[in-house]
Amino acid sequence: MACEYAIEAYGPDAEALPRIVDEAFDEVDRIDRLMSHYNANSPLSRVNREAAQHPVAVEPELFDFIADAMRYHRDSGGAFDITVGPLMKAWGFFRGEGRIPSDDELAAARRHVGGAHVMLDPIAETIAFDESGVELDLGGIAKGYAVDRVVGLLRRRDVAAALVSSGGSTIYGLGAPPGRDGWDVMIQDPIDPGKVAFTVRLKDRALSVAGSSEKSFEAGGITYSHIMDPRAGTPAQGVLSVAVLASSGTAGDALDDALFVLGPEGSRPYLRQLRDTEAFFFLPASARLKSERASARLAVAPKARRRPATRGWTVVHQ
């Protein structure tokens, strides 16, 4: 999954704990082998190769996970989309640092993007595409799922407390470390990676962060991030990063991208449907001056507030 996983764990059996953590890392490797679109031999890669020719039967775990990802696609109005792969390639973010595609390249990629191209048969547990060129990319949600699988394994092994991180982008705090009320996790400054924006406390909760600084390029004075708006076919604009607190890593991993695309105002109806979910939108400080009317509406919305601008950014909490 192109990131480093880290686990800090506390349990009643000090001798067994290293073996349990090794099991957890093995589980991450298993998920990577199952869902990687970089590995030509993975079951997901087989789906991408063959699903336009015939329905492809997959194991229940992969089928259920893809069905769950499609639910996030529907609920977000298409802001989260696992068929975004052709756009990522057109914009140069697949194994690259990014570039601006030609109009023809972009039009060709957009024809293959959208949940309507994916047909799921829950009885036969098969996946089919309605045309060639469609492909699934689970990179926006698989890391969070792997975190959840690790947390489930640790719970079954009676690990009392653990902090599980997938490259810092999705982190789950299981229980609390000795003598503490929870796990204190720092959220990175969206402009200066060497600084901390603020700290959140996790206890049986996940934090997921999506940011434009993770992978981006600049052209013509405009910064283009790797977070794609599947509806427009272009990188999402106007948000520096989004931090989501959710009940699971899977939910947080899907929602941080979706909310990044939707922005603070566009996300409000969606967030109202989600229980136990909070979002912090980091916006350029200039956005505050350009949207005073929008800021006023956000200020009176349930669970929403805008913090003062600092270090070139401002944050909206919903």
C-alpha contacts under 8 A as a table, 3 or more apart, distances in Angstrom:
res1	aa1	res2	aa2	distance
1	M	32	D	5.91
1	M	36	S	6.76
1	M	139	G	7.17
1	M	142	A	7.85
1	M	143	K	6.76
3	C	166	S	6.48
3	C	167	G	5.03
4	E	166	S	6.05
4	E	167	G	4.88
5	Y	25	F	7.78
5	Y	164	V	7.38
5	Y	165	S	5.51
5	Y	166	S	4.51
5	Y	167	G	5.70
6	A	163	L	7.98
6	A	164	V	5.92
6	A	165	S	5.16
6	A	166	S	6.68
6	A	167	G	7.56
7	I	21	V	7.29
7	I	162	A	6.79
7	I	163	L	5.68
7	I	164	V	4.66
7	I	165	S	6.44
8	E	162	A	5.34
8	E	163	L	5.16
8	E	164	V	6.69
9	A	17	L	7.71
9	A	21	V	7.79
9	A	159	V	7.09
9	A	160	A	7.79
9	A	161	A	5.76
9	A	162	A	4.13
9	A	163	L	6.51
10	Y	17	L	7.65
10	Y	159	V	6.17
10	Y	160	A	5.84
10	Y	161	A	5.20
10	Y	162	A	6.19
10	Y	177	P	7.02
11	G	14	A	6.62
11	G	17	L	6.57
11	G	158	D	6.94
11	G	159	V	4.54
11	G	160	A	5.11
11	G	161	A	6.88
12	P	158	D	7.86
12	P	159	V	7.20
12	P	160	A	7.39
13	D	16	A	5.41
13	D	17	L	6.17
14	A	17	L	5.29
14	A	18	P	7.70
15	E	18	P	6.85
15	E	19	R	7.97
16	A	19	R	5.48
16	A	20	I	6.30
17	L	20	I	5.04
17	L	21	V	6.20
17	L	159	V	7.97
18	P	21	V	5.13
18	P	22	D	6.21
19	R	22	D	5.01
19	R	23	E	6.30
20	I	23	E	5.03
20	I	24	A	6.35
20	I	154	L	7.31
20	I	157	R	7.24
21	V	24	A	4.90
21	V	25	F	6.38
21	V	154	L	7.95
22	D	25	F	5.14
22	D	26	D	6.22
23	E	26	D	4.99
23	E	27	E	6.29
24	A	27	E	5.06
24	A	28	V	6.56
24	A	150	V	5.29
24	A	153	L	6.76
24	A	154	L	7.38
25	F	28	V	5.04
25	F	29	D	6.41
25	F	150	V	7.73
26	D	29	D	5.04
26	D	30	R	6.24
27	E	30	R	4.97
27	E	31	I	6.34
27	E	146	A	7.52
27	E	149	R	7.29
27	E	150	V	6.71
28	V	31	I	5.23
28	V	32	D	6.26
28	V	146	A	5.62
28	V	147	V	7.72
28	V	149	R	7.90
28	V	150	V	7.21
29	D	32	D	5.02
29	D	33	R	6.24
30	R	33	R	5.14
30	R	34	L	6.24
31	I	34	L	5.02
31	I	35	M	6.04
31	I	142	A	7.87
31	I	146	A	6.27
32	D	35	M	5.36
32	D	36	S	5.34
33	R	36	S	5.87
33	R	39	N	7.35
33	R	42	S	5.63
33	R	43	P	7.92
34	L	42	S	5.42
34	L	43	P	5.67
34	L	44	L	6.58
34	L	62	L	7.55
35	M	42	S	6.47
35	M	43	P	6.77
35	M	44	L	5.31
35	M	45	S	7.91
35	M	62	L	7.67
35	M	138	L	6.85
35	M	142	A	7.25
36	S	39	N	5.55
36	S	42	S	6.17
36	S	44	L	6.50
36	S	45	S	7.18
36	S	138	L	7.56
36	S	139	G	7.94
37	H	40	A	6.90
37	H	42	S	7.12
37	H	44	L	6.19
37	H	45	S	5.30
37	H	136	L	7.83
37	H	137	D	6.43
37	H	138	L	7.74
38	Y	45	S	7.71
39	N	42	S	5.57
39	N	45	S	6.89
40	A	45	S	5.51
40	A	46	R	7.44
41	N	45	S	6.46
41	N	46	R	7.04
42	S	45	S	5.21
42	S	46	R	6.50
43	P	46	R	5.06
43	P	47	V	6.42
43	P	58	V	7.27
44	L	47	V	5.07
44	L	48	N	6.37
44	L	136	L	7.54
45	S	48	N	4.98
45	S	49	R	6.21
46	R	49	R	5.08
46	R	50	E	6.05
46	R	51	A	7.91
47	V	50	E	5.36
47	V	51	A	5.18
47	V	56	V	6.14
47	V	127	I	7.22
47	V	128	A	7.91
47	V	135	E	7.96
48	N	51	A	5.99
48	N	52	A	7.83
48	N	134	V	7.26
48	N	135	E	4.96
48	N	136	L	6.41
49	R	52	A	7.49
50	E	53	Q	5.45
50	E	54	H	6.37
50	E	55	P	7.71
50	E	56	V	6.87
51	A	54	H	5.24
51	A	55	P	5.39
51	A	56	V	5.64
51	A	127	I	6.38
51	A	128	A	4.47
51	A	129	F	5.28
52	A	55	P	7.58
52	A	128	A	6.02
52	A	129	F	4.58
52	A	130	D	6.02
52	A	131	E	5.32
52	A	132	S	5.22
52	A	133	G	7.95
52	A	134	V	7.54
53	Q	128	A	7.90
53	Q	129	F	7.86
53	Q	132	S	7.85
54	H	128	A	6.31
55	P	126	T	5.54
55	P	127	I	5.29
55	P	128	A	4.46
55	P	129	F	7.75
56	V	126	T	5.00
56	V	127	I	5.20
56	V	128	A	6.33
57	A	124	A	7.14
57	A	125	E	5.80
57	A	126	T	4.21
57	A	127	I	6.58
58	V	62	L	6.48
58	V	63	F	6.14
58	V	125	E	6.33
58	V	126	T	6.08
58	V	127	I	7.59
59	E	62	L	5.69
59	E	63	F	6.30
59	E	125	E	7.47
60	P	63	F	5.05
60	P	64	D	5.93
60	P	125	E	6.84
61	E	64	D	5.35
61	E	65	F	6.13
62	L	65	F	5.09
62	L	66	I	6.16
63	F	66	I	5.27
63	F	67	A	6.15
63	F	125	E	6.22
63	F	126	T	7.39
63	F	127	I	7.76
64	D	67	A	5.02
64	D	68	D	6.12
65	F	68	D	5.02
65	F	69	A	6.25
66	I	69	A	4.94
66	I	70	M	6.19
67	A	70	M	5.07
67	A	71	R	6.40
67	A	120	L	7.45
68	D	71	R	5.05
68	D	72	Y	6.69
69	A	72	Y	5.22
69	A	73	H	6.45
69	A	81	D	7.93
69	A	82	I	7.15
69	A	141	I	7.52
69	A	254	A	7.74
70	M	73	H	4.83
70	M	74	R	6.33
70	M	81	D	7.45
70	M	82	I	7.53
70	M	115	G	7.03
71	R	74	R	5.13
71	R	75	D	6.06
72	Y	75	D	5.11
72	Y	76	S	5.92
72	Y	80	F	6.46
72	Y	81	D	7.98
72	Y	254	A	7.04
72	Y	255	L	7.91
73	H	76	S	5.43
73	H	77	G	6.34
73	H	78	G	4.95
73	H	79	A	6.61
73	H	80	F	4.89
73	H	81	D	5.35
73	H	82	I	7.79
73	H	115	G	7.19
74	R	77	G	5.30
74	R	78	G	5.96
75	D	78	G	7.59
75	D	270	Y	7.49
76	S	79	A	5.40
76	S	80	F	6.28
76	S	258	A	6.54
76	S	270	Y	6.74
77	G	80	F	7.76
78	G	81	D	6.00
78	G	114	G	7.51
78	G	115	G	7.72
78	G	230	P	6.89
78	G	231	R	6.48
79	A	229	D	6.22
79	A	230	P	6.25
79	A	231	R	6.73
79	A	257	D	7.79
79	A	258	A	4.98
79	A	259	L	7.70
79	A	261	V	5.97
79	A	262	L	6.59
80	F	230	P	7.37
80	F	254	A	6.90
80	F	255	L	7.71
80	F	257	D	6.52
80	F	258	A	4.78
81	D	84	V	5.76
81	D	114	G	6.85
81	D	115	G	6.96
81	D	230	P	6.54
82	I	85	G	7.29
82	I	115	G	7.88
82	I	136	L	5.35
82	I	137	D	5.09
82	I	138	L	5.80
82	I	140	G	7.42
83	T	86	P	7.45
83	T	112	H	7.70
83	T	113	V	5.34
83	T	114	G	5.99
83	T	115	G	6.81
83	T	134	V	6.73
83	T	135	E	5.61
83	T	136	L	4.76
83	T	137	D	6.10
84	V	87	L	5.48
84	V	88	M	6.42
84	V	113	V	5.76
84	V	114	G	7.53
84	V	135	E	7.84
84	V	136	L	7.31
84	V	137	D	6.76
84	V	228	M	7.56
84	V	230	P	6.21
85	G	88	M	5.04
85	G	89	K	6.30
85	G	94	F	8.00
85	G	113	V	7.84
85	G	135	E	6.27
85	G	136	L	6.48
85	G	137	D	5.61
86	P	89	K	5.15
86	P	90	A	6.12
86	P	109	A	5.06
86	P	110	R	7.40
86	P	112	H	6.88
86	P	113	V	7.01
86	P	133	G	7.67
86	P	134	V	7.43
86	P	135	E	7.35
87	L	90	A	4.94
87	L	91	W	6.12
87	L	106	L	7.18
87	L	109	A	5.48
87	L	110	R	6.74
87	L	113	V	7.62
87	L	228	M	7.64
87	L	230	P	7.75
87	L	233	G	6.53
87	L	234	T	7.79
88	M	91	W	5.29
88	M	92	G	6.19
88	M	93	F	5.14
88	M	94	F	5.73
88	M	226	H	7.42
88	M	228	M	7.43
89	K	92	G	4.97
89	K	93	F	5.82
89	K	94	F	5.04
90	A	93	F	7.76
90	A	100	I	7.92
90	A	101	P	5.76
90	A	105	E	6.29
90	A	106	L	6.32
90	A	109	A	6.62
91	W	98	G	5.54
91	W	99	R	5.28
91	W	100	I	5.66
91	W	101	P	5.60
92	G	95	R	7.44
92	G	96	G	5.41
92	G	97	E	6.25
92	G	98	G	4.07
92	G	99	R	5.23
92	G	100	I	7.65
92	G	101	P	7.89
93	F	96	G	4.82
93	F	97	E	5.46
93	F	98	G	4.79
93	F	99	R	7.79
93	F	226	H	6.33
94	F	97	E	7.95
97	E	215	K	6.82
97	E	216	S	6.70
97	E	217	F	6.80
98	G	216	S	6.65
98	G	217	F	6.00
98	G	226	H	7.68
99	R	217	F	7.26
100	I	219	A	7.99
101	P	105	E	5.86
101	P	106	L	6.05
102	S	105	E	5.15
102	S	106	L	6.21
103	D	106	L	5.17
103	D	107	A	6.09
104	D	107	A	5.13
104	D	108	A	6.11
105	E	108	A	5.20
105	E	109	A	6.21
106	L	109	A	5.13
106	L	110	R	6.14
106	L	233	G	7.24
107	A	110	R	5.21
107	A	111	R	6.47
108	A	111	R	5.44
108	A	112	H	7.23
109	A	112	H	5.60
109	A	113	V	6.85
110	R	113	V	5.22
110	R	233	G	6.15
112	H	117	H	7.45
112	H	131	E	7.84
112	H	132	S	7.95
112	H	133	G	5.85
112	H	134	V	5.01
113	V	117	H	7.37
113	V	134	V	6.72
113	V	230	P	7.15
114	G	117	H	5.98
114	G	118	V	7.92
114	G	230	P	7.48
115	G	118	V	5.55
116	A	119	M	7.46
117	H	129	F	5.46
117	H	130	D	5.29
117	H	131	E	7.24
117	H	134	V	7.12
118	V	127	I	7.09
118	V	128	A	5.99
118	V	129	F	4.92
118	V	130	D	6.77
119	M	127	I	5.81
119	M	128	A	5.11
119	M	129	F	6.11
119	M	130	D	7.54
120	L	125	E	7.13
120	L	126	T	5.98
120	L	127	I	4.88
120	L	128	A	6.62
121	D	124	A	5.63
121	D	125	E	5.31
121	D	126	T	5.23
121	D	127	I	6.54
122	P	125	E	4.76
122	P	126	T	7.06
129	F	132	S	7.31
129	F	134	V	6.58
131	E	134	V	6.55
137	D	140	G	7.52
138	L	141	I	5.67
138	L	142	A	5.54
139	G	142	A	5.62
139	G	143	K	6.99
140	G	143	K	7.42
140	G	253	D	6.35
140	G	254	A	6.04
140	G	257	D	7.10
141	I	144	G	5.62
141	I	145	Y	6.54
141	I	250	T	5.95
141	I	251	A	7.90
141	I	253	D	5.01
141	I	254	A	5.07
142	A	145	Y	4.94
142	A	146	A	6.17
142	A	250	T	7.18
142	A	253	D	7.82
143	K	146	A	5.15
143	K	147	V	6.36
143	K	166	S	6.31
143	K	170	T	7.18
143	K	249	G	7.85
143	K	250	T	7.55
143	K	253	D	7.18
144	G	147	V	5.02
144	G	148	D	6.33
144	G	166	S	7.49
144	G	170	T	5.92
144	G	248	S	7.63
144	G	249	G	4.12
144	G	250	T	4.25
144	G	251	A	7.41
144	G	252	G	7.04
144	G	253	D	5.22
145	Y	148	D	5.03
145	Y	149	R	6.24
145	Y	249	G	6.01
145	Y	250	T	4.60
146	A	149	R	5.04
146	A	150	V	6.26
147	V	150	V	5.15
147	V	151	V	6.24
147	V	164	V	6.43
147	V	165	S	7.06
147	V	166	S	6.87
147	V	170	T	7.57
147	V	171	I	7.42
147	V	172	Y	7.04
147	V	249	G	6.05
147	V	250	T	7.81
148	D	151	V	5.02
148	D	152	G	6.13
148	D	172	Y	7.85
148	D	248	S	6.55
148	D	249	G	5.69
148	D	250	T	6.83
149	R	152	G	5.10
149	R	153	L	6.27
150	V	153	L	5.10
150	V	154	L	6.20
150	V	164	V	7.65
151	V	154	L	5.11
151	V	155	R	6.18
151	V	162	A	7.98
151	V	164	V	7.38
151	V	172	Y	7.74
151	V	174	L	7.11
152	G	155	R	5.17
152	G	156	R	6.30
153	L	156	R	5.13
153	L	157	R	6.29
154	L	157	R	5.03
154	L	158	D	6.38
154	L	159	V	5.29
154	L	162	A	7.99
155	R	158	D	5.13
155	R	159	V	5.65
155	R	160	A	7.49
156	R	159	V	7.62
159	V	162	A	7.29
160	A	174	L	7.67
160	A	175	G	6.48
160	A	176	A	7.81
161	A	173	G	7.64
161	A	174	L	5.11
161	A	175	G	4.67
161	A	176	A	5.34
161	A	177	P	5.69
162	A	173	G	6.08
162	A	174	L	4.96
162	A	175	G	6.82
162	A	176	A	7.35
162	A	177	P	7.27
163	L	171	I	6.98
163	L	172	Y	5.78
163	L	173	G	4.70
163	L	174	L	6.11
163	L	183	W	7.32
164	V	171	I	5.52
164	V	172	Y	5.25
164	V	173	G	6.66
165	S	168	G	5.48
165	S	169	S	7.37
165	S	170	T	5.90
165	S	171	I	4.31
165	S	172	Y	6.59
166	S	169	S	5.97
166	S	170	T	5.42
166	S	171	I	6.38
167	G	170	T	7.16
168	G	171	I	6.27
168	G	209	V	7.97
169	S	207	L	7.82
169	S	208	S	5.39
169	S	209	V	5.08
169	S	210	A	6.89
169	S	253	D	8.00
170	T	206	A	6.94
170	T	207	L	5.62
170	T	208	S	4.19
170	T	209	V	6.51
170	T	249	G	6.25
170	T	252	G	7.28
170	T	253	D	6.46
171	I	206	A	5.53
171	I	207	L	5.19
171	I	208	S	6.38
171	I	249	G	7.03
172	Y	202	L	7.21
172	Y	204	D	7.04
172	Y	205	R	5.75
172	Y	206	A	4.21
172	Y	207	L	6.35
172	Y	248	S	7.55
172	Y	249	G	6.55
173	G	176	A	7.25
173	G	182	G	7.39
173	G	183	W	6.00
173	G	202	L	5.06
173	G	203	K	5.14
173	G	204	D	5.38
173	G	205	R	5.70
173	G	206	A	6.36
174	L	202	L	7.81
174	L	203	K	5.80
174	L	204	D	4.67
174	L	205	R	7.12
175	G	182	G	6.67
175	G	203	K	5.20
175	G	204	D	5.54
176	A	180	R	5.99
176	A	181	D	5.73
176	A	182	G	4.26
176	A	183	W	5.98
176	A	203	K	6.08
177	P	180	R	5.58
177	P	181	D	7.54
177	P	182	G	6.54
177	P	183	W	6.83
180	R	183	W	7.51
181	D	203	K	7.62
182	G	201	R	5.75
182	G	202	L	5.44
182	G	203	K	4.94
183	W	201	R	5.27
183	W	202	L	4.96
183	W	203	K	6.40
184	D	199	T	6.36
184	D	200	V	5.74
184	D	201	R	4.48
184	D	202	L	6.43
185	V	199	T	5.48
185	V	200	V	5.40
185	V	201	R	6.12
185	V	202	L	7.20
186	M	196	V	6.31
186	M	197	A	7.46
186	M	198	F	5.98
186	M	199	T	4.29
186	M	200	V	6.41
187	I	196	V	5.87
187	I	197	A	5.63
187	I	198	F	5.58
187	I	199	T	5.80
187	I	200	V	7.41
187	I	243	A	7.82
188	Q	192	D	7.84
188	Q	193	P	5.96
188	Q	194	G	7.60
188	Q	195	K	6.23
188	Q	196	V	4.61
188	Q	197	A	5.42
188	Q	198	F	7.47
189	D	192	D	5.36
189	D	193	P	5.60
189	D	194	G	7.39
189	D	195	K	5.36
189	D	196	V	4.91
189	D	197	A	4.46
189	D	198	F	7.99
190	P	193	P	6.53
190	P	197	A	7.63
190	P	211	G	7.02
190	P	213	S	7.12
190	P	240	L	6.05
190	P	241	S	6.13
190	P	282	F	7.11
190	P	313	W	7.90
191	I	213	S	7.59
191	I	240	L	7.73
191	I	311	R	7.86
191	I	312	G	7.56
191	I	313	W	7.77
192	D	195	K	5.66
193	P	196	V	7.56
196	V	199	T	7.68
202	L	205	R	5.45
202	L	206	A	6.84
202	L	207	L	7.67
204	D	247	S	7.36
205	R	245	L	6.97
205	R	246	A	6.06
205	R	247	S	5.05
205	R	248	S	6.40
206	A	244	V	7.96
206	A	245	L	5.65
206	A	246	A	5.27
206	A	247	S	5.92
206	A	248	S	5.47
206	A	249	G	5.37
206	A	252	G	6.70
207	L	243	A	6.84
207	L	244	V	5.60
207	L	245	L	4.70
207	L	246	A	6.52
207	L	249	G	7.21
207	L	252	G	6.50
208	S	243	A	5.65
208	S	244	V	5.18
208	S	245	L	6.67
208	S	249	G	7.11
208	S	252	G	5.11
208	S	253	D	5.62
208	S	256	D	6.31
209	V	241	S	7.02
209	V	242	V	5.61
209	V	243	A	4.35
209	V	244	V	6.32
209	V	253	D	7.64
209	V	256	D	6.00
210	A	214	E	7.98
210	A	241	S	5.48
210	A	242	V	5.34
210	A	243	A	6.61
210	A	256	D	5.50
210	A	257	D	6.04
210	A	260	F	7.11
211	G	214	E	5.82
211	G	227	I	7.91
211	G	240	L	5.88
211	G	241	S	3.95
211	G	242	V	6.40
212	S	215	K	6.47
212	S	216	S	6.38
212	S	224	Y	7.74
212	S	225	S	4.85
212	S	226	H	6.89
212	S	227	I	6.99
212	S	239	V	7.65
212	S	240	L	5.55
212	S	241	S	6.10
213	S	216	S	6.12
213	S	225	S	7.10
213	S	240	L	7.59
214	E	225	S	7.87
214	E	226	H	7.84
215	K	225	S	6.02
215	K	226	H	5.63
216	S	223	T	6.72
216	S	224	Y	5.43
216	S	225	S	4.18
216	S	226	H	5.76
217	F	223	T	5.71
217	F	224	Y	5.45
217	F	225	S	6.68
218	E	221	G	6.30
218	E	222	I	5.44
218	E	223	T	4.32
218	E	224	Y	6.07
219	A	222	I	5.42
219	A	223	T	6.59
219	A	224	Y	7.79
224	Y	235	P	5.81
224	Y	236	A	7.67
224	Y	237	Q	7.56
225	S	228	M	7.46
225	S	235	P	5.71
225	S	236	A	7.01
225	S	237	Q	7.94
226	H	235	P	6.31
227	I	235	P	5.63
227	I	236	A	6.03
227	I	257	D	6.84
227	I	260	F	7.84
227	I	261	V	7.58
228	M	233	G	6.95
228	M	234	T	5.77
228	M	235	P	4.17
228	M	236	A	5.43
228	M	261	V	7.34
229	D	232	A	5.58
229	D	233	G	5.80
229	D	234	T	5.59
229	D	235	P	5.54
229	D	236	A	5.10
229	D	261	V	5.70
230	P	233	G	4.98
230	P	234	T	7.06
236	A	239	V	7.72
236	A	260	F	7.35
236	A	261	V	5.44
237	Q	261	V	7.64
238	G	263	G	7.52
238	G	283	L	6.80
238	G	284	P	7.43
238	G	287	A	7.85
239	V	242	V	7.56
239	V	260	F	6.44
239	V	263	G	6.72
239	V	281	F	7.07
239	V	282	F	6.20
239	V	283	L	4.97
239	V	284	P	7.00
240	L	281	F	7.75
240	L	282	F	5.40
240	L	283	L	5.40
240	L	284	P	6.63
241	S	260	F	6.82
241	S	281	F	6.25
241	S	282	F	5.17
241	S	283	L	7.32
242	V	256	D	5.89
242	V	257	D	7.88
242	V	259	L	7.13
242	V	260	F	5.83
242	V	279	A	6.82
242	V	280	F	5.60
242	V	281	F	4.72
242	V	282	F	6.05
243	A	256	D	6.41
243	A	279	A	5.66
243	A	280	F	5.07
243	A	281	F	6.73
244	V	252	G	5.80
244	V	255	L	7.13
244	V	256	D	5.84
244	V	277	T	7.06
244	V	278	E	5.71
244	V	279	A	4.47
244	V	280	F	6.44
245	L	252	G	6.57
245	L	276	D	7.89
245	L	277	T	5.53
245	L	278	E	5.08
245	L	279	A	6.33
246	A	249	G	7.17
246	A	251	A	6.42
246	A	252	G	5.37
246	A	276	D	6.14
246	A	277	T	4.70
246	A	278	E	6.78
247	S	251	A	7.16
247	S	252	G	7.67
247	S	276	D	6.48
247	S	277	T	7.14
248	S	251	A	5.37
248	S	252	G	6.28
249	G	252	G	5.06
249	G	253	D	5.88
250	T	253	D	5.23
250	T	254	A	6.34
251	A	254	A	5.38
251	A	255	L	5.94
252	G	255	L	5.06
252	G	256	D	5.94
253	D	256	D	5.70
253	D	257	D	7.13
254	A	257	D	5.87
254	A	258	A	6.44
255	L	258	A	4.90
255	L	259	L	5.82
256	D	259	L	5.34
256	D	260	F	6.01
257	D	260	F	5.04
257	D	261	V	6.33
258	A	261	V	5.28
258	A	262	L	6.22
259	L	262	L	4.87
259	L	263	G	5.72
259	L	264	P	7.29
259	L	266	G	7.97
259	L	267	S	5.75
260	F	263	G	5.40
260	F	281	F	7.74
262	L	265	E	7.43
262	L	266	G	4.83
262	L	267	S	5.39
263	G	266	G	5.38
263	G	267	S	5.87
263	G	281	F	7.50
264	P	267	S	5.24
264	P	268	R	6.52
264	P	281	F	6.39
264	P	316	V	7.13
264	P	318	Q	7.96
265	E	268	R	5.52
265	E	294	A	7.76
265	E	298	L	7.55
266	G	269	P	7.09
266	G	270	Y	7.93
267	S	270	Y	5.31
267	S	271	L	6.01
268	R	271	L	5.18
268	R	272	R	6.29
268	R	318	Q	7.64
269	P	272	R	5.29
269	P	273	Q	6.95
270	Y	273	Q	5.44
270	Y	274	L	6.92
271	L	274	L	5.15
271	L	277	T	7.24
271	L	278	E	7.80
271	L	318	Q	7.80
272	R	275	R	7.64
274	L	277	T	5.97
278	E	317	H	7.34
278	E	318	Q	5.74
279	A	317	H	5.76
279	A	318	Q	5.28
280	F	315	V	6.30
280	F	316	V	5.57
280	F	317	H	4.50
280	F	318	Q	6.49
281	F	315	V	5.27
281	F	316	V	4.96
281	F	317	H	6.39
282	F	313	W	6.41
282	F	314	T	5.73
282	F	315	V	4.42
282	F	316	V	6.61
283	L	287	A	6.44
283	L	288	R	7.89
283	L	313	W	5.46
283	L	314	T	5.28
283	L	315	V	5.99
283	L	316	V	7.77
284	P	287	A	5.40
284	P	288	R	7.53
284	P	312	G	6.17
284	P	313	W	4.44
284	P	314	T	6.23
285	A	288	R	5.63
285	A	289	L	7.42
285	A	309	A	5.56
285	A	310	T	7.40
285	A	312	G	5.07
285	A	313	W	4.17
285	A	314	T	5.23
286	S	289	L	5.35
286	S	290	K	6.48
286	S	312	G	7.90
286	S	313	W	7.78
287	A	290	K	5.08
287	A	291	S	6.15
288	R	291	S	5.44
288	R	292	E	6.26
288	R	295	S	7.16
288	R	309	A	7.85
288	R	314	T	7.26
289	L	292	E	5.99
291	S	294	A	5.18
291	S	295	S	6.08
292	E	295	S	4.91
292	E	296	A	6.27
293	R	296	A	5.17
293	R	297	R	6.57
294	A	297	R	5.17
294	A	298	L	6.26
295	S	298	L	5.04
295	S	299	A	6.07
295	S	306	R	7.27
296	A	299	A	5.08
296	A	300	V	6.82
297	R	300	V	5.66
297	R	301	A	6.41
298	L	301	A	5.06
298	L	304	A	5.86
298	L	305	R	6.37
298	L	306	R	7.44
299	A	304	A	5.97
299	A	305	R	4.97
299	A	306	R	6.54
300	V	304	A	7.03
300	V	305	R	7.64
301	A	304	A	5.34
301	A	305	R	7.75
302	P	318	Q	7.51
303	K	317	H	7.18
303	K	318	Q	5.00
304	A	316	V	6.82
304	A	317	H	5.12
304	A	318	Q	4.03
305	R	316	V	5.63
305	R	317	H	5.24
305	R	318	Q	6.67
306	R	314	T	7.30
306	R	315	V	5.77
306	R	316	V	4.32
306	R	317	H	6.27
307	R	314	T	6.15
307	R	315	V	5.43
307	R	316	V	6.33
307	R	317	H	7.91
308	P	314	T	5.91
308	P	315	V	7.43
309	A	312	G	6.61
309	A	313	W	5.32
309	A	314	T	4.09
309	A	315	V	7.29
310	T	313	W	5.40
310	T	314	T	6.09
